[in-house]
Amino acid sequence: MMTALELTERHGDLTVVTDLSFTVRPGTVTGFLGLDALTRGHATVSGRSYAAHPAPLTEGGALLEARSAHPGRTARHHLQLPTSTHQDPSTPTAPYTDPRLSALTEREREILTVIGQGWTNTEIATRLHLAESTVKTHVGRVLAKTRSRDRIQAVILAYDTKLVEPS
């Protein structure tokens, strides 16, 4: 359960919330101000101070803020990111997989990875021992399944999903 008492939040000279109090019961979805930027008041998650809680998102939910939203990602994806990085370390979980990659076959992931590394169709065909027409088919499927407009968006996706790391 989340409890907030007499919260106030200011940004410079502008007071955006004054003396807000509420309780959020488990299983409830709600939207409210960022608890990490309070000017005054007290918030708890499962009876512990939000500010002192070692991992409040593991019990209190995820933050979805318009300023941090990426136009190419869904709300679901934005909510999955914090939950994938704020798991309770004592709870075994499967590694996070970006939903944009879930429809790709193993070969298509491989193709997306080498696109992200800057390989041309000819280089992909030569190095992976494929016909260039097969490479074009794979590239087209990768673009379609990931909803990438072009290779540039595919490269960005490869980096965003950590298929490719900056060297």
N, C-alpha and C positions, 0 to 999 in steps of 0.2 A: 504494500500500500504506500502511496505517496501522500504526504501532508505538507502543505505550505501555510505559513502563518505570517500575515501582515507584510507581504512582499512589496518592495518598491524597487523600481528600476529606472535609472536616469541615464541619458546619453548626453553628455555635456550639460547644457542648461535646460534640456527638454526632459520632463518627467513623463515617461510613457505608461507607467503603472503605479498606482498608489494604494497601499494597504489591501492587497489582494490576499485572500485566504481561501483554500479549497482542500478537498480530499479526493484522491483518485483511488478507487478500489481496484484490486487485481482484475485483469481481463478487460478493463475499460480503455477505450482509445479516446484520446483527447488532445487538444492543442493548447499550448500556453507559452509564456515567455521563457527565455533561456535561463535555466537555474544557475548557470555558471557566470552570469553577469549581474547579479543582484547588488543593489545599492544598500538595501536594508531588508531585514526579515530573516526567516529561517525555513529551510525546506529539509524534509527527511525522506529517505527511501528505505522501506522496511525497518523503520525505527532508528535508522542511523542518519546522521547529518549528511546531506548531499555533498557538501564541500569536503567532508572528511572520509566519505565513502571511497574505498579503493577502486571500485568498478561499478558506478551507479547504473550504467547502461545494461549490465547483466541482470538487474532486477527492475529497473525503472523504465526501460524502453529505449527508443532511438530518437534522435533529433533529425528533423527534416526542415531545413530552413531555405527559403527561396533564394537568398543570396548565394548559397553554396550549391544550388542545383545545377547540374550539367544538362544542357538541353537535349543531349543525345541519350540520356538515361531515364528510365521510368522511375516513378515514385517507389515502386517495389524494390528496384535496384538500390536506390538511395537508402532505403531502410535496411536492406541486407548488408550493406557495407559496414555500418557501425556494429551490427550484431555479429558480423564475422570477425571483427577485430577486438571485441569486448566480451569474449566468451569467458565463463568461469573456468579457470585453468584446471580445476579438478574434474570437469565434465569432458569426457572424450567426444570429439566431434569430427566429422569429415572435413577435409580442407575446403575452404570457400572456393566455389567455381562461379565465375561470372555467368549470369544467365544468357548473355549474348553468345556464349560459346557452346551452350548445351546442345544445340541442334547440329553442331559440326561433327563429322566423322573424324577418326584419328588422322586420316590423310588430309582432310580439309584443315584441321588444326596445324598440321605440318606445313601446309601451303600458306596459311595465314602467318605462321611464324617466319617463313622465309620472305614473304612479302614485306613483313615488318623489318626484316634485315636488309631490304632494298634490292632483292634479287629480281631480275627481269624474267619474263616468261621463258626466254631462251636459256637463261642460267638455271632456272628451275628444271626445265626439261632435261638439260644435260646432266646436272648434278644428281637428280633423282631418277634418272633413266626412264623418262616418260616422253611420250610424243608431245609436241608442242600443242597440238589440238586438245589433248587430254588435259594439259596444264590450263589452257583457256577455259575448258569446261569446269575444272576445279575452282579456278579463280572466280568465274561467274557464280558458281554455287556459294562460295564463301561470301562474296559481296551480297548476294540475295539473302542468305540465311542470317547474316549479321546486320542486314539493312544498311550496309555501307554504300554510299553513293558512288564511290570511286576508290582507287587504290590508296589515295591519301587518307581517307577515312579508315580504311583497313589498317594502314600503318599505325594510325593513332590508336585504334582498338587494340592492336598487338601490344603496344606500349602500356595502355591503360590496364590491360588484363595481365600484364607482366609475362606474356609469352616472350617478349623481347625486353631486355634490360639495356639501358644506356651503357656504352662502354667507356 
